[in-house]
Amino acid sequence: MRIGIFGDIQGYFGPTNQLLIDYFADLVATLDCDFFLQTGDMCHYRSFARPVYWIYGNNDWPPVIREIAEGRRDITNLHHLPTGQIVTLQRGEECVRVSGLNGAFEEIYYHARPGEYPAYELAGYFQASDIEACLALAGESIDIFLTHGCPAGLGLGREPDHAVPVIRELLDRLQPRYLFCGHAHFFRCLRYGPSTVCSLAPLEEEFYLLDTQTDQLERVKSRPLPELHPYRQAGKGR
């Protein structure tokens, strides 16, 4: 299976002077991939030519995301991954199990009591109950786990807001085959126990192609579509 994987999508793509979300939509329509995953801060919500699965970040708006999930907005092929749930992607006989944690970490919100803060303040951040929902997956087979922030203690960003201790706890307990995260806006990939952990650069810089059978993760510099011809839909019989 070939999966396109993307970090933060926000702002403009200078070479074509378009919103990054529109550049992303063009990539989804043309890249030779079976599915697409995104690690939050999509910021604008569109229909896509093929299935996109994603978690939200601190710059997203969960009330609109819920409306899309409930079918109250005319948006197709944008699939939000609820925190602590597993979705199975299938191509032929190959299955890839994907889960994730939505939102970013902010200490003042993490243990917030009901009604302590307005809902709009809490919207883009996870709380202790979200971590508990993910920890309940311990023992499950998870191929790919998506987070917006990164696990702490691995050199993946400023702690504790970009690189988060409780995300490190999830990594230790769940031991996914891959953990992909955004938020810190730079690329670094390392091996930690049984897991491959990758902090992703934003789409304005690059994106990634994962071959799940060979475990090859390819970095692709973002550039106008005519210059991406080696990666485009040449082999439609795949």
N, C-alpha and C positions, 0 to 999 in steps of 0.2 A: 504494500500500500504506500502511496506517495501523498504526503500531507504538507500543505503550505502552512507555515507557522509565523505569526506576526506579533511584534511588540506594540508599543503605544502608537495610536493613530490620531494625531492631533496637529492642527495647523495646516500649512500649505506645502505642496511639493514644488519647489522653486523651478526645476527644469521645465515643467509644463505649465506652471502658474495655475495649478488647480488645487482644490481642497484635497488633503491626503485621503479622505474617505472616498472621494471619486477615483483617485488613483488606485486605491485598494479595490474598489469595485471593478475597475478595468483588469486588474491582476487576477481577481477571482474568475472573471469571464474568460481569461486567455491562458493562464498557466496550466501546465500538464500535471494536475493534481486530482486526487479523488475527493479530498476534504480539505477544509481550512480551519485553523484554530487561531484564536486571538486572546491576548492576556490582559485586556482591559484598557480603559481610556480610548474607546472608539469615538466617543463624543458626538458623532452624528450617526443616524440610523437609516439604513437604506435597504431596499430589496437587492438580492444578489442572484447571479446566474446559477450558482451552485451552492451547496450547503456550507454555511459558516457557523461554527460553534465557538462560543466565547463566554468569558466572565467579565463582569464590569469592574472598573477602577474608581478612584476617588473623583475623577472628572466626568463620570457618567451620571445619568439621571434615572435611578431605579423605577420611579413611578411610570415613566414612559416605557421602560423595558418590560414592566408587568403588563401594560396595555398591549404591547406587541405579542407577548407570550399568550395572552388571553384572546388573541384574534381581534382586538378592537382597533387595530391599525392595519392598513393595507400594506403590510411588509412581508415578503416571502424570503425563505432560505436564510433567515437570521435566527439562530437557535441559541437562546440563553441557557447556560448550564447552571441549574440551581446548586447552591452550596451543599456539599455533602451527598450529592446524588451521582450515580454512575450512568453514563450513556455509552452504548456500544455502537461503534462505527464498523460497518461491514462492507467488504468488497470481495465478492466470490466467497471462498471459504475462510478468508482471513478476517478476524475480528480484533478491534482495538478498543480497550475499555478506558474511557476518559472521565475524569472528575475534576473538581476544582473548588477553590475558595474565592468568593466574590469580595470585592472591596479592599481598601488599604487599611493600615493600622494607624490609629491615633489614640494615645494613652488615655486621654480624658474621656473618650467615648467607649473604650473597650469594656469597662465594667459599669457603664451607665445604667441607672435604674429606670424602670418604665416611667415616662413622663418627665424625666430630669432635663432632657434637651428636646427642642423641636425636632420633629421627624425629618425635616429637610436638612438639618445639621448632621444627622446620623446617616443619611442616605448612602453615601459612598464609602462607608467604613464598616468593617466587620466587628463583631462583639464576641465575648467569651462563648456565648451559645453557638455561634457559627463554628468556632474551633471544636467544640464538643460534637457537633454534627459531623464534622470531618473525621474526628478521632473514632467515631463509631464505625468507620470503614476499616479499621485495623483488622488485618487478616484477609481482607478482600484482595483479589488480584487487580492491580491498577497499572495500566500501561503508561498513561500520561496524566499528570496532575498539573493543573494550571493555577497559578496564583498571580496577583498583581505585584505585591511586594515579594522580596526574596528572603530565603532563610538566612538567619544571622550566623556569624562565626565562620563564614566561608570566603570572606573578601568580596562580597557581592554588592556592597553599597554601604551608605551611611546608616548606622544603627542608632535607635531602634525603629526608625520610621521607614527607611527603604529596605533595610535588612532586619528582619523581625524575629525575635526569639521564639514566639509561638509557631511561626511557620517552620522554623528549624525543628520544633517538636513534632509537627506533622510529618516532616520528611523522615525523621527518625522512626516514627511509629508506623507510617504507611508504607515506606520503602517502595515508592513507585519506580517503574522502569525509567521514566523520564519525569523531571519537574522543570517546567518552563515558567519564567516570571518576567515581568516588565518593570515599570516604575522608575528604576534607577538610570535608565537611558544609556546603557553601555553593554557591549557584548563580553561575556566571559562564560566559559563552559568548563566544567570539571566533573570528575568522578568522585562520588561520595558513597561509600559502601556499595550496595547493589544498584544505586541510582546514578543516572547522568543528569546533572543540574546545570541549567543554562539560563543566565540573565540575558535578555534580548535587547538589542538596540532598537530605537524607534524606527518606524517605516520610512521616515524621511532619509534615513541612512541606508538601511538594508532590510532584507527579510530572509526566510530560511525554508529549506526544502528537506523534509525528513523521509528517508526510505526506511520503513519499519522492518523490512526483511533483512537488509544489510546493516542497519543501524548507522547509516551514513547521514550526517547532518551537514547540508551545504549552505554556506553563506552566499547570498546574492546581493550585490550592490544595487540599490534602487536607482533606476534610470528610465528614461522614456521607453514605452513599449516597443517601438521598432528596434531598439537596441537589445531587447531581451529575447530575440528570436530563438536561441538555443533552448530556452525553457518553456516556450509556448506550445500550444496544442498541436504539435506536429504529428504525434502518434495517436490519432483518435481511435485506433483499434485496440488500445491498451485495455 
